[in-house]
Protein backbone atom coordinates (compact mmCIF):
# COMPACT_ATOMS: atom_id res chain seq x y z
CA UNK A 1 0.00 0.00 0.00
CA UNK A 2 2.85 2.31 0.87
CA UNK A 3 4.52 1.71 -2.51
CA UNK A 4 1.22 2.33 -4.30
CA UNK A 5 0.74 5.56 -2.33
CA UNK A 6 4.25 6.73 -3.19
CA UNK A 7 3.72 5.89 -6.86
CA UNK A 8 0.43 7.80 -6.90
CA UNK A 9 2.03 10.79 -5.19
CA UNK A 10 4.91 10.77 -7.67
CA UNK A 11 2.51 10.55 -10.62
CA UNK A 12 0.42 13.42 -9.24
CA UNK A 13 3.54 15.53 -8.75
CA UNK A 14 4.60 14.93 -12.34
CA UNK A 15 1.14 15.85 -13.60
CA UNK A 16 1.16 19.05 -11.53
CA UNK A 17 4.64 19.90 -12.80
CA UNK A 18 3.48 19.41 -16.39
CA UNK A 19 0.31 21.45 -15.82
CA UNK A 20 2.27 24.20 -14.11
CA UNK A 21 4.81 24.29 -16.93
CA UNK A 22 2.08 24.58 -19.57
CA UNK A 23 0.24 27.31 -17.67
CA UNK A 24 3.44 29.26 -16.98
CA UNK A 25 4.29 29.03 -20.67
CA UNK A 26 0.93 30.18 -21.99
CA UNK A 27 -0.46 32.43 -19.22
CA UNK A 28 0.89 35.67 -20.71
CA UNK A 29 -0.19 34.59 -24.19
CA UNK A 30 -3.70 34.12 -22.80
CA UNK A 31 -3.66 37.64 -21.31
CA UNK A 32 -2.47 38.99 -24.66
CA UNK A 33 -5.25 37.14 -26.49
CA UNK A 34 -7.88 38.56 -24.13
CA UNK A 35 -6.51 42.08 -24.68
CA UNK A 36 -6.67 41.66 -28.45
CA UNK A 37 -10.25 40.33 -28.33
CA UNK A 38 -11.47 43.12 -26.05
CA UNK A 39 -9.78 45.86 -28.10
CA UNK A 40 -11.19 44.39 -31.32
CA UNK A 41 -14.70 45.17 -30.02
CA UNK A 42 -13.77 48.58 -28.61
CA UNK A 43 -11.78 49.97 -31.56
CA UNK A 44 -12.78 49.27 -35.19
CA UNK A 45 -9.22 49.88 -36.45
CA UNK A 46 -7.44 47.71 -33.87
CA UNK A 47 -7.91 44.34 -35.55
CA UNK A 48 -6.42 45.25 -38.91
CA UNK A 49 -3.30 44.28 -40.85
CA UNK A 50 -2.07 47.87 -40.88
CA UNK A 51 -2.39 48.29 -37.12
CA UNK A 52 -0.70 44.96 -36.38
CA UNK A 53 2.21 45.86 -38.68
CA UNK A 54 2.48 49.23 -36.93
CA UNK A 55 2.69 47.52 -33.55
CA UNK A 56 5.35 45.07 -34.79
CA UNK A 57 7.46 47.91 -36.20
CA UNK A 58 7.14 50.01 -33.05
CA UNK A 59 8.20 47.19 -30.73
CA UNK A 60 11.25 46.32 -32.85
CA UNK A 61 13.85 48.24 -30.78
CA UNK A 62 12.25 47.05 -27.53
CA UNK A 63 12.33 43.46 -28.78
CA UNK A 64 16.05 43.73 -29.51
CA UNK A 65 17.10 45.16 -26.15
CA UNK A 66 14.77 42.75 -24.31
CA UNK A 67 16.38 39.88 -26.22
CA UNK A 68 19.83 41.12 -25.24
CA UNK A 69 18.70 41.47 -21.66
CA UNK A 70 17.49 37.87 -21.76
CA UNK A 71 21.10 36.72 -22.23
CA UNK A 72 22.13 38.84 -19.23
CA UNK A 73 19.33 37.51 -17.01
CA UNK A 74 20.03 33.91 -18.00
CA UNK A 75 23.63 34.45 -16.91
CA UNK A 76 22.55 35.74 -13.53
CA UNK A 77 23.29 39.38 -14.31
CA UNK A 78 21.40 42.66 -14.48
CA UNK A 79 21.81 45.65 -16.82
CA UNK A 80 20.47 49.18 -16.61
CA UNK A 81 22.73 50.70 -19.27
CA UNK A 82 21.18 49.40 -22.50
CA UNK A 83 18.88 52.44 -22.79
CA UNK A 84 21.93 54.71 -22.70
CA UNK A 85 23.68 52.63 -25.38
CA UNK A 86 20.56 52.78 -27.54
CA UNK A 87 20.35 56.56 -27.17
CA UNK A 88 24.05 57.04 -27.93
CA UNK A 89 24.04 54.99 -31.15
CA UNK A 90 20.79 56.54 -32.37
CA UNK A 91 22.24 60.03 -31.94
CA UNK A 92 25.47 59.01 -33.65
CA UNK A 93 23.77 57.58 -36.72
CA UNK A 94 21.56 60.69 -37.01
CA UNK A 95 24.63 62.94 -36.78
CA UNK A 96 26.57 60.89 -39.34
CA UNK A 97 23.57 60.72 -41.70
CA UNK A 98 25.54 58.60 -44.22
CA UNK A 99 24.62 59.06 -47.86
CA UNK A 100 26.55 56.20 -49.50
CA UNK A 101 26.73 52.46 -48.75
CA UNK A 102 30.40 52.83 -47.81
CA UNK A 103 29.83 55.66 -45.32
CA UNK A 104 26.80 53.85 -43.92
CA UNK A 105 28.87 50.70 -43.36
CA UNK A 106 31.57 52.73 -41.63
CA UNK A 107 29.03 54.57 -39.47
CA UNK A 108 27.29 51.31 -38.55
CA UNK A 109 30.55 49.58 -37.63
CA UNK A 110 31.58 52.57 -35.52
CA UNK A 111 28.26 52.53 -33.62
CA UNK A 112 28.48 48.79 -33.04
CA UNK A 113 32.11 49.06 -31.93
CA UNK A 114 31.13 51.68 -29.35
CA UNK A 115 28.32 49.39 -28.16
CA UNK A 116 30.62 46.38 -27.86
CA UNK A 117 33.13 48.52 -25.97
CA UNK A 118 30.52 49.58 -23.42
CA UNK A 119 29.32 45.99 -23.05
CA UNK A 120 32.89 44.83 -22.54
CA UNK A 121 33.42 47.38 -19.76
CA UNK A 122 30.24 46.22 -18.03
CA UNK A 123 31.16 42.59 -18.52
CA UNK A 124 34.72 43.03 -17.26
CA UNK A 125 33.73 44.72 -14.01
CA UNK A 126 30.78 42.39 -13.36
CA UNK A 127 31.96 39.07 -14.79
CA UNK A 128 35.70 39.28 -14.15
CA UNK A 129 35.90 41.58 -11.11
CA UNK A 130 32.62 40.37 -9.51
CA UNK A 131 31.24 43.87 -8.97
CA UNK A 132 27.55 44.42 -8.25
CA UNK A 133 25.73 44.47 -11.64
CA UNK A 134 23.03 46.92 -10.55
CA UNK A 135 25.48 49.53 -9.28
CA UNK A 136 27.95 49.03 -12.13
CA UNK A 137 25.46 49.34 -15.00
CA UNK A 138 23.62 52.19 -13.28
CA UNK A 139 26.93 54.04 -13.04
CA UNK A 140 27.66 53.42 -16.73
CA UNK A 141 24.14 54.57 -17.56
CA UNK A 142 24.64 57.90 -15.77
CA UNK A 143 28.09 58.42 -17.30
CA UNK A 144 26.78 57.94 -20.84
CA UNK A 145 23.69 60.00 -20.11
CA UNK A 146 25.74 62.85 -18.66
CA UNK A 147 28.12 62.76 -21.63
CA UNK A 148 25.19 63.02 -24.05
CA UNK A 149 23.67 65.93 -22.13
CA UNK A 150 27.01 67.76 -22.07
CA UNK A 151 27.57 67.33 -25.81
CA UNK A 152 24.00 68.20 -26.82
CA UNK A 153 23.22 70.64 -23.97
CA UNK A 154 19.98 68.71 -23.62
CA UNK A 155 18.81 69.88 -27.06
CA UNK A 156 17.14 67.77 -29.73
CA UNK A 157 19.55 66.06 -32.13
CA UNK A 158 18.24 66.12 -35.68
CA UNK A 159 19.11 65.80 -39.36
CA UNK A 160 17.84 68.51 -41.71
CA UNK A 161 17.39 66.03 -44.56
CA UNK A 162 17.53 62.29 -43.89
CA UNK A 163 19.74 60.31 -46.29
CA UNK A 164 18.16 57.84 -48.71
CA UNK A 165 19.86 54.89 -46.98
CA UNK A 166 18.50 55.75 -43.54
CA UNK A 167 15.09 56.48 -45.03
CA UNK A 168 15.05 53.10 -46.79
CA UNK A 169 15.92 51.22 -43.60
CA UNK A 170 13.51 53.31 -41.55
CA UNK A 171 10.51 53.39 -43.88
CA UNK A 172 11.14 50.83 -46.64
CA UNK A 173 8.93 47.74 -47.00
CA UNK A 174 9.03 44.32 -48.65
CA UNK A 175 5.56 43.04 -49.54
CA UNK A 176 4.11 45.56 -47.04
CA UNK A 177 6.40 44.26 -44.29
CA UNK A 178 8.73 46.99 -42.90
CA UNK A 179 12.46 46.48 -43.50
CA UNK A 180 13.05 47.14 -39.80
CA UNK A 181 10.67 44.35 -38.80
CA UNK A 182 12.48 41.92 -41.11
CA UNK A 183 15.86 42.91 -39.63
CA UNK A 184 14.60 42.55 -36.06
CA UNK A 185 12.92 39.20 -36.79
CA UNK A 186 16.11 37.84 -38.37
CA UNK A 187 18.23 38.82 -35.37
CA UNK A 188 15.72 37.39 -32.90
CA UNK A 189 15.56 34.08 -34.79
CA UNK A 190 19.36 33.84 -34.60
CA UNK A 191 19.27 34.56 -30.85
CA UNK A 192 16.47 32.03 -30.38
CA UNK A 193 18.56 29.39 -32.14
CA UNK A 194 21.58 30.20 -29.94
CA UNK A 195 19.61 29.92 -26.70
CA UNK A 196 17.61 26.90 -27.81
CA UNK A 197 20.24 24.67 -29.39
CA UNK A 198 23.82 25.65 -28.52
CA UNK A 199 26.20 24.53 -25.80
CA UNK A 200 26.94 28.19 -25.11
CA UNK A 201 23.39 28.78 -23.87
CA UNK A 202 23.59 25.79 -21.53
CA UNK A 203 26.78 27.21 -20.07
CA UNK A 204 25.10 30.59 -19.59
CA UNK A 205 22.23 28.94 -17.70
CA UNK A 206 24.65 26.97 -15.50
CA UNK A 207 26.49 30.18 -14.60
CA UNK A 208 23.19 31.95 -13.96
CA UNK A 209 21.90 29.13 -11.77
CA UNK A 210 25.00 28.85 -9.59
CA UNK A 211 28.48 30.34 -9.78
CA UNK A 212 29.69 27.58 -7.44
CA UNK A 213 28.40 24.82 -9.72
CA UNK A 214 29.90 26.50 -12.78
CA UNK A 215 33.26 26.80 -11.01
CA UNK A 216 33.29 23.08 -10.12
CA UNK A 217 32.18 22.28 -13.68
CA UNK A 218 35.35 23.91 -14.98
CA UNK A 219 33.50 26.72 -16.76
CA UNK A 220 35.13 30.13 -17.15
CA UNK A 221 32.12 31.78 -15.58
CA UNK A 222 33.64 35.27 -15.65
CA UNK A 223 34.18 35.24 -19.41
CA UNK A 224 30.80 33.63 -20.04
CA UNK A 225 28.99 36.27 -18.00
CA UNK A 226 31.04 39.00 -19.65
CA UNK A 227 29.94 37.76 -23.09
CA UNK A 228 26.27 38.21 -22.17
CA UNK A 229 26.84 41.91 -21.49
CA UNK A 230 28.63 42.28 -24.83
CA UNK A 231 25.67 40.65 -26.65
CA UNK A 232 23.23 42.86 -24.75
CA UNK A 233 25.10 46.06 -25.61
CA UNK A 234 25.49 44.97 -29.24
CA UNK A 235 21.73 44.44 -29.64
CA UNK A 236 21.05 47.75 -27.88
CA UNK A 237 23.39 49.44 -30.35
CA UNK A 238 21.56 47.89 -33.30
CA UNK A 239 18.24 49.01 -31.80
CA UNK A 240 19.60 52.55 -31.52
CA UNK A 241 20.66 52.55 -35.18
CA UNK A 242 17.17 51.39 -36.22
CA UNK A 243 15.58 54.17 -34.17
CA UNK A 244 17.95 56.68 -35.77
CA UNK A 245 16.85 55.45 -39.21
CA UNK A 246 13.21 55.79 -38.29
CA UNK A 247 13.14 59.37 -36.99
CA UNK A 248 14.68 62.68 -38.04
CA UNK A 249 15.28 63.95 -34.52
CA UNK A 250 15.70 62.50 -31.07
CA UNK A 251 15.53 63.81 -27.50
CA UNK A 252 18.12 62.85 -24.86
CA UNK A 253 15.23 61.98 -22.52
CA UNK A 254 14.73 58.80 -24.58
CA UNK A 255 17.34 57.23 -22.29
CA UNK A 256 14.67 56.76 -19.62
CA UNK A 257 12.12 55.01 -21.82
CA UNK A 258 13.41 51.75 -23.23
CA UNK A 259 15.50 49.90 -20.66
CA UNK A 260 12.81 49.67 -17.98
CA UNK A 261 10.28 48.50 -20.57
CA UNK A 262 12.77 45.78 -21.55
CA UNK A 263 13.14 44.68 -17.93
CA UNK A 264 9.36 44.65 -17.58
CA UNK A 265 8.95 42.62 -20.77
CA UNK A 266 11.38 39.98 -19.51
CA UNK A 267 9.75 39.84 -16.08
CA UNK A 268 6.21 39.66 -17.46
CA UNK A 269 7.25 37.05 -20.01
CA UNK A 270 8.55 34.75 -17.30
CA UNK A 271 12.31 35.22 -17.48
CA UNK A 272 13.86 34.46 -14.10
CA UNK A 273 15.49 37.67 -12.85
CA UNK A 274 17.64 35.56 -10.54
CA UNK A 275 19.18 33.73 -13.51
CA UNK A 276 19.29 30.35 -15.20
CA UNK A 277 15.76 30.10 -16.58
CA UNK A 278 13.88 31.50 -19.55
CA UNK A 279 13.59 31.53 -23.34
CA UNK A 280 13.35 34.05 -26.16
CA UNK A 281 9.69 33.04 -26.60
CA UNK A 282 9.08 34.12 -22.98
CA UNK A 283 10.62 37.48 -23.72
CA UNK A 284 8.63 37.97 -26.92
CA UNK A 285 5.37 37.36 -25.08
CA UNK A 286 6.21 40.19 -22.70
CA UNK A 287 7.31 42.49 -25.55
CA UNK A 288 4.10 41.86 -27.50
CA UNK A 289 1.97 42.48 -24.41
CA UNK A 290 3.67 45.83 -23.79
CA UNK A 291 3.41 46.73 -27.47
CA UNK A 292 -0.31 46.03 -27.68
CA UNK A 293 -0.97 47.80 -24.38
CA UNK A 294 0.74 50.93 -25.72
CA UNK A 295 -1.17 50.66 -28.98
CA UNK A 296 -4.50 50.16 -27.18
CA UNK A 297 -3.97 53.22 -25.00
CA UNK A 298 -3.23 55.38 -28.07
CA UNK A 299 -6.32 54.12 -29.93
CA UNK A 300 -8.45 54.86 -26.87
CA UNK A 301 -7.18 58.44 -26.97
CA UNK A 302 -5.84 58.43 -23.43
CA UNK A 303 -3.41 61.11 -22.32
CA UNK A 304 0.16 60.02 -21.64
CA UNK A 305 -0.27 60.13 -17.85
CA UNK A 306 -3.34 57.87 -18.03
CA UNK A 307 -1.53 55.61 -20.45
CA UNK A 308 1.22 55.08 -17.89
CA UNK A 309 -1.31 54.36 -15.13
CA UNK A 310 -3.29 51.80 -17.15
CA UNK A 311 -0.13 50.28 -18.55
CA UNK A 312 1.26 49.84 -15.05
CA UNK A 313 -1.99 48.33 -13.74
CA UNK A 314 -2.31 45.85 -16.59
CA UNK A 315 1.31 44.79 -16.28
CA UNK A 316 0.99 44.47 -12.51
CA UNK A 317 -2.08 42.26 -12.86
CA UNK A 318 -0.29 40.11 -15.45
CA UNK A 319 2.71 39.64 -13.15
CA UNK A 320 0.53 38.84 -10.11
CA UNK A 321 -1.45 36.25 -12.08
CA UNK A 322 1.76 34.69 -13.39
CA UNK A 323 3.29 34.56 -9.89
CA UNK A 324 0.18 32.94 -8.41
CA UNK A 325 0.22 30.29 -11.10
CA UNK A 326 3.88 29.55 -10.42
CA UNK A 327 3.28 29.24 -6.65
CA UNK A 328 0.28 26.99 -7.23
CA UNK A 329 2.14 24.46 -9.35
CA UNK A 330 5.71 24.58 -8.02
RARA-V483488 format. One record per pair of residues at least 4 apart in sequence whose C-alpha atoms are under 7 Angstrom apart, sorted by sequence separation. I is the first residue (numbers start at 1). J is the second residue. D is the distance in Angstrom with one decimal. If there is no record, write none. Layout:
I|J|D, I|J|D
//
This chain:
1|5|6.1, 2|6|6.2, 3|7|6.1, 4|8|6.1, 5|9|6.1, 6|10|6.1, 7|11|6.1, 8|12|6.1, 9|13|6.1, 10|14|6.3, 11|15|6.2, 12|16|6.1, 13|17|6.1, 14|18|6.1, 15|19|6.1, 16|20|5.9, 17|21|6.0, 18|22|6.2, 19|23|6.1, 20|24|5.9, 21|25|6.1, 22|26|6.2, 23|27|5.4, 26|30|6.1, 27|31|6.5, 28|32|6.2, 29|33|6.1, 30|34|6.2, 31|35|6.3, 32|36|6.3, 33|37|6.2, 34|38|6.1, 35|39|6.1, 36|40|6.0, 37|41|6.8, 38|42|6.5, 39|43|5.7, 40|44|6.4, 47|51|7.0, 48|52|6.3, 49|53|6.1, 50|54|6.2, 51|55|6.3, 52|56|6.3, 53|57|6.2, 54|58|6.1, 55|59|6.2, 56|60|6.3, 59|63|5.9, 60|64|6.4, 61|65|6.4, 62|66|5.9, 63|67|6.0, 64|68|6.3, 65|69|6.0, 66|70|6.1, 67|71|6.9, 68|72|6.8, 69|73|6.1, 70|74|6.0, 71|75|6.3, 72|76|6.5, 73|77|5.1, 81|85|6.5, 82|86|6.1, 83|87|6.2, 84|88|6.1, 85|89|6.3, 86|90|6.1, 87|91|6.2, 88|92|6.2, 89|93|6.1, 90|94|6.3, 91|95|6.1, 92|96|6.1, 93|97|5.9, 99|103|6.7, 100|104|6.1, 101|105|6.1, 102|106|6.3, 103|107|6.0, 104|108|6.0, 105|109|6.1, 106|110|6.1, 107|111|6.2, 108|112|6.2, 109|113|5.9, 110|114|6.3, 111|115|6.3, 112|116|6.1, 113|117|6.1, 114|118|6.3, 115|119|6.2, 116|120|6.0, 117|121|6.3, 118|122|6.4, 119|123|6.0, 120|124|5.9, 121|125|6.3, 122|126|6.1, 123|127|5.2, 124|128|5.0, 125|129|4.8, 126|130|4.7, 132|136|6.0, 133|137|5.9, 134|138|6.0, 135|139|6.0, 136|140|6.4, 137|141|6.0, 138|142|6.3, 139|143|6.2, 140|144|6.2, 141|145|6.0, 142|146|5.8, 143|147|6.1, 144|148|6.2, 145|149|6.3, 146|150|6.1, 147|151|6.2, 148|152|6.0, 149|153|5.1, 162|166|6.6, 163|167|6.1, 164|168|6.0, 165|169|6.4, 166|170|5.9, 167|171|5.6, 168|172|4.5, 173|177|5.1, 174|178|6.4, 177|181|6.9, 178|182|6.6, 179|183|6.3, 180|184|6.1, 181|185|6.0, 182|186|6.1, 183|187|6.4, 184|188|6.2, 185|189|6.1, 186|190|6.4, 187|191|6.3, 188|192|6.0, 189|193|6.2, 190|194|6.3, 191|195|6.2, 192|196|5.8, 193|197|5.7, 194|198|5.3, 198|202|7.0, 199|203|6.3, 200|204|6.3, 201|205|6.3, 202|206|6.2, 203|207|6.2, 204|208|6.1, 205|209|5.9, 206|210|6.2, 207|211|5.2, 210|214|6.3, 211|215|6.1, 212|216|6.4, 213|217|6.0, 214|218|6.4, 215|219|5.8, 220|224|6.3, 221|225|6.0, 222|226|6.1, 223|227|6.2, 224|228|6.8, 225|229|7.0, 226|230|6.6, 227|231|6.3, 228|232|6.1, 229|233|6.1, 230|234|6.1, 231|235|6.2, 232|236|6.2, 233|237|6.1, 234|238|6.4, 235|239|6.2, 236|240|6.2, 237|241|6.4, 238|242|6.3, 239|243|6.3, 240|244|6.2, 241|245|6.3, 242|246|6.3, 243|247|6.4, 257|261|6.9, 258|262|6.2, 259|263|6.4, 260|264|6.1, 261|265|6.0, 262|266|6.3, 263|267|6.2, 264|268|5.9, 265|269|5.9, 266|270|6.3, 267|271|5.5, 272|276|6.9, 278|282|6.5, 279|283|6.7, 280|284|6.2, 281|285|6.3, 282|286|6.7, 283|287|6.3, 284|288|6.0, 285|289|6.2, 286|290|6.3, 287|291|6.1, 288|292|6.1, 289|293|6.1, 290|294|6.2, 291|295|6.2, 292|296|5.9, 293|297|6.2, 294|298|6.4, 295|299|6.3, 296|300|6.1, 297|301|6.4, 298|302|6.1, 302|306|6.0, 303|307|6.1, 304|308|6.3, 305|309|6.5, 306|310|6.1, 307|311|5.8, 308|312|6.0, 309|313|6.2, 310|314|6.1, 311|315|6.1, 312|316|5.9, 313|317|6.1, 314|318|6.2, 315|319|6.2, 316|320|6.1, 317|321|6.1, 318|322|6.2, 319|323|6.1, 320|324|6.1, 321|325|6.3, 322|326|6.3, 323|327|6.2, 324|328|6.1, 325|329|6.4, 326|330|5.8, 46|51|6.0, 72|77|5.1, 73|78|6.1, 98|103|5.3, 99|104|6.9, 124|129|6.4, 125|130|6.3, 126|131|4.7, 131|136|6.9, 149|154|4.9, 162|167|6.4, 173|178|4.2, 174|179|6.6, 214|219|5.4, 266|271|5.3, 272|277|5.4, 297|302|5.7, 302|307|6.0, 40|46|5.6, 72|78|6.1, 98|104|4.9, 125|131|5.7, 126|132|6.4, 172|178|5.9, 173|179|5.1, 195|201|4.9, 215|221|6.9, 267|273|6.9, 271|277|6.2, 272|278|6.2, 39|46|6.5, 40|47|5.4, 126|133|5.7, 171|178|6.7, 172|179|5.5, 194|201|6.5, 207|214|5.3, 214|221|6.4, 271|278|4.5, 206|214|5.9, 270|278|6.6, 169|179|5.9, 170|180|6.4, 211|221|7.0, 297|307|5.7, 96|107|6.8, 169|180|6.3, 271|282|6.5, 270|282|5.7, 271|283|6.8, 269|282|4.6, 93|107|6.6, 122|136|6.9, 207|221|5.9, 269|283|5.0, 122|137|6.5, 269|285|5.4, 65|82|6.9, 266|283|5.0, 269|286|4.3, 265|283|6.1, 268|286|5.3, 293|311|6.4, 204|224|6.5, 266|286|6.1, 265|286|4.1, 89|111|5.5, 265|287|5.0, 265|290|6.9, 85|115|6.3, 268|318|6.8, 268|319|5.6, 79|133|6.6, 80|134|7.0, 78|133|5.5, 79|134|6.5, 77|133|6.2, 78|134|6.0, 81|137|5.3, 80|137|5.2, 81|138|6.2, 84|141|5.6, 79|137|5.5, 80|138|5.5, 81|140|6.2, 81|141|4.5, 84|144|6.1, 80|141|6.6, 84|145|6.2, 180|242|6.9, 94|158|6.5, 95|159|6.7, 99|163|5.3, 94|159|6.1, 97|162|6.6, 98|163|6.4, 99|164|6.6, 91|157|6.6, 97|163|6.0, 99|165|6.4, 209|275|5.6, 208|275|4.4, 209|276|4.5, 208|276|4.4, 206|276|6.3, 205|276|4.1, 170|242|6.7, 205|277|6.7, 170|245|4.6, 171|246|6.7, 169|245|6.2, 170|246|4.1, 167|245|6.2, 166|245|4.6, 162|248|6.5, 192|280|5.6, 159|248|5.6, 158|248|5.5, 159|249|6.4, 158|249|3.9, 157|249|5.3, 158|250|6.4, 156|249|6.4, 157|250|5.4, 128|222|4.7, 156|250|5.6, 157|251|6.5, 127|222|4.2, 128|223|6.8, 156|251|4.8, 127|223|6.4, 155|251|6.9, 156|252|7.0, 127|225|5.2, 154|252|6.3, 127|226|5.0, 123|225|6.7, 124|226|6.0, 123|226|3.8, 149|252|6.9, 123|227|6.8, 120|226|6.8, 123|229|5.3, 122|229|6.5, 123|230|6.8, 120|229|6.8, 119|229|5.0, 120|230|5.5, 119|230|4.2, 116|230|5.5, 119|233|4.9, 118|233|6.8, 116|233|6.0, 115|233|5.3, 116|234|5.5, 115|234|5.4, 64|184|6.8, 57|178|6.9, 60|181|6.3, 112|234|6.2, 115|237|5.4, 57|180|6.7, 57|181|5.5, 60|184|6.0, 56|181|6.7, 112|237|5.8, 111|237|6.6, 112|238|7.0, 75|204|4.9, 74|204|6.3, 75|205|5.7, 74|205|5.5, 76|207|6.9, 75|207|5.6, 76|208|3.9, 75|208|3.9, 76|209|6.9, 74|208|5.5, 85|233|6.7, 89|237|5.7, 93|241|6.1, 75|225|5.8, 86|236|5.1, 90|240|4.2, 94|244|5.5, 82|233|6.0, 85|236|6.1, 86|237|5.2, 89|240|5.1, 90|241|4.9, 93|244|6.0, 85|237|5.9, 89|241|5.8, 75|228|7.0, 86|239|6.1, 87|240|6.0, 90|243|6.0, 91|244|6.7, 82|236|5.6, 86|240|4.1, 90|244|4.4, 72|228|5.1, 71|228|5.4, 72|229|6.1, 72|232|6.9, 71|232|7.0, 68|231|6.0, 69|232|5.7, 68|232|3.9, 65|232|6.7, 68|235|5.8, 87|254|6.6, 87|255|5.8, 65|235|5.8, 64|235|5.7, 65|236|5.0, 84|255|5.3, 64|236|6.6, 83|255|5.1, 83|256|6.8, 65|239|6.9, 64|239|6.2, 83|258|5.5, 83|259|4.7, 82|259|6.0, 61|239|4.6, 80|259|6.5, 62|258|6.5, 66|262|4.6, 70|266|6.8, 65|262|6.3, 66|263|6.9, 76|274|5.7, 66|265|6.8, 73|272|6.9, 76|275|3.9, 62|262|6.1, 66|266|6.5, 73|273|5.7, 75|275|5.7, 76|276|6.5, 73|274|7.0, 74|275|4.6, 75|276|6.2, 73|275|5.2, 74|276|4.6, 74|277|5.9, 74|278|6.8, 67|280|6.6, 67|283|6.7, 66|283|6.7, 63|284|6.9, 63|287|6.0, 59|291|5.8, 55|291|6.2, 55|292|6.8, 55|295|6.8, 28|269|6.5, 29|285|6.3, 28|285|6.5, 32|289|5.7, 39|296|6.9, 28|318|7.0, 27|322|6.6, 24|322|6.7, 24|325|6.8, 24|326|6.6, 20|326|6.7, 20|329|4.8, 17|329|6.2, 16|329|5.9, 17|330|6.8
//
